Amino acid sequence: ADATATRDLYGELRELPYRMPGEWLYFIDSTMARFWFFRRGIEREVRTLLAEKPYGRILSDAECERLGILFPDRRYGELVFLTDPGVILAPSFMGKDAPRAMHGYHPEDVDSHTVLLGDFEHPPVGDIRGIGPLIRAELQRIVEAAPVSGTGGEEDSEAT
């Protein structure tokens, strides 16, 4: 998606009076911000701050579940804020400047369609959760097709 706007959420979060990593953590990439909270009250304040942003939204647990990104241990965030298509968060932990285009918006956004090409038969990949098994299958195919040679050490190549 073409980048049409840049927002500085990082600057606003840094102004909050909480200590990282003791009280909370956040990670901002170009299209989303993810949060973890270790002290009461911080999440409520962050939710209020994010709810006021007209350029994105907090994903509900139900939506995260539907998208396959709600993990029981919340390793990828207890709270996820996703920007609207074309909005870039900059600066972010991905860099100081905003790129001219970006991926990583909601999968249902018009610019989120993609093509996955491979040179082997595989079942259709319907969403991002199918990419891991596809890559594992391809790696297994490559390993099985690799020629087996001696020990593979330098001594073998010098002797030949």
Residue pairs with C-beta under 8 A, 6 or more apart in sequence:
1 85
1 86
1 101
1 102
1 103
1 105
1 109
1 111
1 112
2 86
2 100
2 101
3 86
3 87
3 88
3 98
3 99
3 100
3 101
3 102
4 86
4 87
5 55
5 86
5 87
5 88
6 87
6 88
6 89
6 90
6 98
7 53
7 55
7 83
7 87
7 88
7 89
7 90
8 89
8 90
8 91
9 28
9 33
9 53
9 81
9 89
10 28
10 89
10 90
10 91
10 92
11 91
12 49
13 26
13 28
13 33
13 46
13 49
16 42
16 45
16 46
16 49
18 24
18 39
18 42
20 26
21 38
22 38
23 37
23 38
23 39
23 42
24 35
24 36
24 37
24 38
24 39
24 42
24 46
25 35
25 36
25 38
26 33
26 34
26 35
26 36
27 33
27 34
27 77
27 93
28 89
28 92
28 93
28 94
29 89
29 92
29 93
29 94
29 104
30 88
30 89
30 90
30 92
30 94
30 98
30 99
30 102
30 104
31 82
31 83
31 87
31 88
31 89
31 102
31 103
31 104
31 105
32 56
32 80
32 81
32 82
32 83
32 89
32 104
33 50
33 80
33 81
33 89
34 76
34 77
34 79
34 80
34 81
35 43
35 46
35 77
35 78
35 79
35 80
35 81
36 74
36 77
36 78
37 43
37 46
37 78
37 79
43 78
43 79
46 79
47 58
47 79
50 56
50 57
50 58
50 79
50 81
51 58
53 81
55 83
55 84
55 87
56 81
56 82
56 83
56 84
56 87
57 81
57 82
57 84
58 79
58 80
58 81
58 82
59 67
59 80
59 81
59 82
61 70
64 70
64 80
67 107
67 127
68 127
68 128
68 129
69 76
69 80
82 105
82 106
83 89
83 105
84 105
85 105
85 106
85 109
85 110
85 111
85 112
88 98
88 99
88 102
90 96
90 97
90 98
91 97
103 112
105 111
105 112
106 112
107 127
107 128
116 125
116 131
116 134
118 134
118 138
120 137
120 138
120 141
122 134
122 137
122 138
123 130
124 130
125 131
125 134
149 156
150 156
